[in-house]
Amino acid sequence: MTDTRYLRRPEGRIAYELWDGDGPLVICSPGMGELRQSYRLLAPKLVAAGYRVAVLDIRGHGDSDTSFSGYDDVALASDILGLADELGGPAYLVGNSMGAGAAVIAAADAPAKVRGLVLLGPFVRQPAGAAVLNLLFRIMLVRPWGPAAFLGYYPKWVPGTKPEGYAEHLARVRDNLRRPGHWRAFVRTTRTSHEPARQRLPEVSAPAVVLMGAADVDWKDPAAEAHWIGEQLGAEVVMLPGVGHFPQAQAPEAVAAAVNRLVEQDS
């Protein structure tokens, strides 16, 4: 990985890494509880293809500050657009989980700054039964058992064969939760509603690709959710057999190919 850089925002700093290249800018955003290193296998493939690649830590995660008043999709969208401005965008946005919802909002807010979307295991609306699930999730995450409960659930997001560096990455995720202020920021992030992203879907004009793991436990029917998103955005839909919630880690070749297709269509 490259050296950590910081984007200054009104209430704190957003950490990111940047690989310079001659091609278009690609900004990658992880989701709740994840770190920028979740793109450790995808970023090199994008860099090898010539892209200029930035990967960020969302608010209160990794090396980003915990001083913010907001930790939701809307806040993350503003950080993504701020980073695009910092790096002289426009950019293609790769977003995982809530990072996908933020990418949708960013594309609706500033169409001229977003050239395309690659949505991975996307949360762009509330799942069915979200109110009950959110309540159970909040109870599960109450200290002192909260961090252990989250880490116990984490492997369900990565079914089957674990990607390279999985054990080291899981340890990094665990250590992140132990940093001062990070557990509190994580819990606040879990209260995110994806309704703002759903409302903005009709406003998105950028081309998009949806990549969904067929074994993503966050959805009762991952294929149905992926195709619903595809219909809303007029997007290509790619289902990934045996893959869970993190296609960037379990299927980086497929994600890199999706980015390539978007760029070729835009050429």
Secondary structure, 3 states (H helix, E strand, C coil): CCCCEEEEECCEEEEEEEECCCCCEEEEECCCCCCHHHHCCHHHHHHHCCCEEEEECCCCCCCCCCCCCCCCHHHHHHHHHHHHHHCCCCEEEEEECHHHHHHHHHHHHCHHHEEEEEEECCCCCCCCCHHHHHHHHHHHCCCCCHHHHHHHHHHHHCCCCCCCCHHHHHHHHHHHHHCCCHHHHHHHHHCCCCHHHHHHHHHCCCCEEEEEECCCCCCCCHHHHHHHHHHHHCCEEEEECCCCCCHHHHCHHHHHHHHHHHHHHHC
